[in-house]
Amino acid sequence: MTPRAAKSIDVYRSTSQSSVVSETTNAYRALLHVSEATRQAIALWRDLPDRASVNLSESDELAVMALLDRMGVAIEARLASVSDAERFLAMP
């Protein structure tokens, strides 16, 4: 997460107690193009969002979801196709 995004989260949380802050993992994938590098970037987040959106069309969505779960970040599954929905329904 960029320092600007972390600062935005801090400012937003200080003014709004009832809203949820969400981040997408897709932005990191677009920048890094490598699954392991994406997970490494997410693992460095210090100012955690309340939840993160994970695209189920990502090749390593389960690893990203497991990482977010270990970090205590709620997960929002993003479904872009019927096959994404079928994978989502089959998840443990």
HELIX and SHEET records of a PDB file:
HELIX    1   1 PRO A    3  THR A   15  1                                  13    
HELIX    2   2 ASN A   26  LEU A   32  1                                   7    
HELIX    3   3 SER A   35  ALA A   43  1                                   9    
HELIX    4   4 GLU A   61  MET A   71  1                                  11    
HELIX    5   5 VAL A   82  ALA A   90  1                                   9    
SHEET    1   A 3 SER A  22  THR A  24  0                                        
SHEET    2   A 3 ARG A  51  ASN A  55  1                                        
SHEET    3   A 3 ALA A  74  ARG A  78  1                                        
END                                                                             
